[in-house]
Amino acid sequence: MNEIKDDLKFYEQPFIINIVLLLVNAIFFTLKIIIGIQTNSIALQADAFDNLTDIMMNITALIGILFTNKKPNEKFPYGYYKMENIISLLFSLLIFFTAYTIIIQSFADLANYIRGSPKMIISSPLIFLFLIISLLSTITIMLYLKFIEKKTRSPIIKSEANEKLFDILISLSVLIGFIGALFKFYILDSIIGLFIAIFIIKGGYDIFLSSTKTLLDAVIDFEKRTELFTLIESTPEIKKIDNMEIRSYGRYIVLELEISLSKEFPLSQINSFKNKLSHKIMNNFPSIFKTIIIIKSQEKETIKMAIPLKNNQELNSVISEHFGESPFFGFVEFSKGNFSKFEVLPNKFAHEEKRKGILISEWLIFHKIDKLILKKSLKKGPSLIFNNNLVEVTLTNLDSVNEIVNYEKNFLIQQ
């Protein structure tokens, strides 16, 4: 899910919307702080600083949108989503300081009112007109953001739309405070200033808590975790969910999933399966921005090993030092940690002059071995074949199949 979508109209782009909101909030912040000082209204000044928190949200949203589209790299494999949280954390400290200043001023005004020297609030028709325009603008913006959020499913737009509901309540409170000032009930302005400061503190606390949790890589409480687990578990190819963690990066939810597939699942189809599962998860849970899937194969009950041999004397066969020229290959099988089967097959490619090592390697792969035990290292060609087919190649100092069987048996017991 990309925050900047090509199929959206210009006025529906989250990036453009946040640019416009930033300008609108900056204008209202400036006007409210000027008028608040001129009218001596602490409530309007508090409302201005609430607009300042909106400005901070717009800035962090723009940072989040820009860095969302910046591709991860070796230094930042999870991308740059947390950059938004670092900025938000710094802004939340400024929000706390702003709320503190408003609270101190409000209590000072309340104390003066009790002493009999109330603070005078200047009111006029133009100020009421400004307050009504501000309220109607906030309502219009909120309705528009709700419309865009439904269309884009953008977590940033959704967060900003919800925030506007509080802004409407605050603007109404300021308007009520000025109505009280008409009847010389000036103390109402200070009470409303305290009321708004509480909302500012709550907003700052939410930003601080969310940013801190994300920066500390905390696992979040995902309300649909059970449904998500059931969806993944019901996928036929998945034999086991080893780990499922849901984290927040910036405003985005990232699923980290570790699963085990059937041991028969073909390696060539793993990438296709991961993409298919990822799309399935995000289609059913649109709030999940990205999935990181780690796939493990199930532990095999039977392990098959190949060993080049000098002769064919069953378990007393001697291990050959030469991979290509060895006349025989022994195949040892362990089932559930216990020795279960041994057979010897002649090396039909021993006398080949060209591509001997490649032919033998492909032949051993055909026999579905899990491990190859040798005296000396392989050349590059055969080694690459075994690596690509996930066959473990190990070197040994042991001399006979019997010694290998005893060694491997003890090793598997200790696993």
Secondary structure, DSSP 8 states (H G I E B T S, - for coil): --SS-TTS-GGG-HHHHHHHHHHHHHHHHHHHHHHHHHHT-HHHHHHHHHHHHHHHHHHHHHHHHHHHTS---SS-TT-STTHHHHHHHHHHHHHHHHHHHHHHHHHHHHHHHHTT--------HHHHHHHHHHHHHHHHHHHHHHHHHHHH--HHHHHHHHHHHHHHHHHHHHHHHHHHHHTT-THHHHHHHHHHHHHHHHHHHHHHHHHHHHHTT-B---TTHHHHHHHHHT-TTEEEEEEEEEEEETTEEEEEEEEEE-TTS-GGGHHHHHHHHHHHHHHH-TTEEEEEEEEEE---SEEEEEEEESS--GGG-BB-S-TTT-SEEEEEEEETTEEEEEEEEE-TTTT-SSSHHHHHHHHHHHTT-SEEEESS---HHHHHHHHHTT-EEEE----BHHHHHHHHHHHHHH-
